[in-house]
């Protein structure tokens, strides 16, 4: 019996996306940024992941702390920039309530006397923060398993890799479901036969994809490419690839049922002379694949296509991903 794809409604129904926010993005490790951007006490990074505004800060003891970027007074933002520095405290941008980097409310500015008010009950909402090889990850689930349990299949692959510190960052808005984009990333089928010059330049033939835990790893098997090239994907929405010695982090952040932001962070050795060509090839490929994903979403939205079939030879990773999503949302 053929492997049937998940129904098309799952790629466009706002109720499904609301369920995904709760059962997937509020319970999984999400890449958040580079530890190199959090050097001094008070340095912070802020991002919104699947509608959750979050902030990570370096405290006075050198530890990383994370919180929802939400004041406990009337939901104002603690910080309003993606990157910056706080001077000894979070100060709400709305009414100036002040919080220590430990999350405790230090001053309810302008609140006035109230014997029933207990400041200890109004600390910031905390999140988990862990790092892996100088990359910062967050998890809204305080009871989540340690990050290394997710990333262990990748850990040995990075054991001998050279240090990369220089970086370039690009952000792309893509009009499709985050699941369409992930499935395209996991698809080693269409790239193998692509006539596109950009795809041919930036992607060796990717026929075999192995799932280990919740990591998909597919190696480049084209002998014309360096054996150091590889692609990996980490549940639910992070791609990591190495091409011409340049490490690309590809974060696929949903903003709604049919749109997402794709962040590309390229890490490379400062003296690497081939970085420009590698980045150019990767960005050309990203533009092509974003266009394909948007066309797929348009066809899903048209309502004619209800379900399809998956190749058991080439699309096993996509079948695994679709089943994993269904399992997570309880369908």
Residue, then its C-alpha position, 0 to 999 in steps of 0.5 A: x500500500x502506498x505511503x499517503x501524505x498528511x491531509x492538505x488541511x494540516x498545512x493551512x488551517x489556523x487551528x492546526x497551527x495553534x495546536x502546533x504552537x502548543x504541542x511542538x514549539x512550546x515543548x522543543x529545543x529551539x536554536x536562539x542565537x550565538x553565544x558570542x553575542x552574549x559576552x558581558x553581563x547584561x548582553x541579551x538576545x531577543x526573538x519571537x518563536x512561533x508567536x512566543x516573544x523570548x529573551x536570553x541574557x547573560x547575568x552578573x555571574x556569567x550564566x545565561x538566563x531566559x524568560x518570556x519577553x513579557x512584563x507581569x504588570x500588563x504584558x509590556x515588552x522587557x526589551x524592544x530590540x533583537x540584540x542589546x544590553x541591559x544596565x543591571x535590570x530589565x526595565x519594562x518598556x510600558x510602565x518601567x517595572x524593574x526585574x533582576x536578571x534572576x527574574x524577580x520583580x525588584x520594583x513595581x514602578x508607580x503601582x502604589x501601596x497595596x497590602x494584598x500585592x506580593x511581589x514574589x508572585x510576579x517574577x518573570x516567566x522563565x524558560x530553559x537555556x542551554x548551549x551546544x558548541x557556542x550555539x544558544x538554544x531555548x525551550x519553553x518546557x522547564x521539564x524538557x530533557x537536556x539539549x545534548x539528548x537531542x543533539x548527540x547524533x551530531x556531536x561526534x560529527x563536529x568533534x574534529x571540525x575547525x573553529x568558525x567565528x566570522x558570520x553573515x546573517x540573512x533573513x528570508x520571508x517565505x509564504x508557506x507553511x513551515x511544514x512545507x519548507x521542512x519537507x522540502x529541506x528533507x527531500x533528497x529526491x528532487x535536488x538529485x535530479x534538478x536541472x537548476x545550476x544553483x542546485x547542482x552547484x550547492x547540493x550534491x546528490x542526496x539519496x540516503x537520509x538516515x533518522x537517528x533519534x530526532x535528527x535526520x542526516x544526509x551525506x553528499x555522495x557526489x565524488x566531485x564534492x568534498x567529503x566534508x560536506x553534509x546536511x543535517x536537520x534537527x526536529x522540529x525546524x533547524x537545518x545545519x549544513x557544511x559546504x566548502x567549509x562554511x557552516x550554515x544554520x538554517x532556522x525555519x520559524x513559523x509566523x502563522x499557518x502559511x508563512x515563516x521566517x527563515x534565518x540563515x547564519x553562515x559561520x566560517x574561519x575568518x581567513x576562508x577565501x571561499x566563503x563568498x562563493x559558498x554563501x552565494x551558492x547557498x543563497x541562490x539555492x534558498x531563493x529557488x527552493x523558497x519559490x518552489x515552497x510558495x508555489x506548493x502552498x498556493x496549490x494546497x490553498x487552492x483546495x484541489x489537492x487533498x493528499x499525495x503519495x511518498x516514495x519509500x525509496x527517497x522520501x522516508x524522512x518526509x514520511x517520518x516527519x509527517x508522522x512525527x507532527x501528527x504524533x505531536x499534535x495528537x492527531 
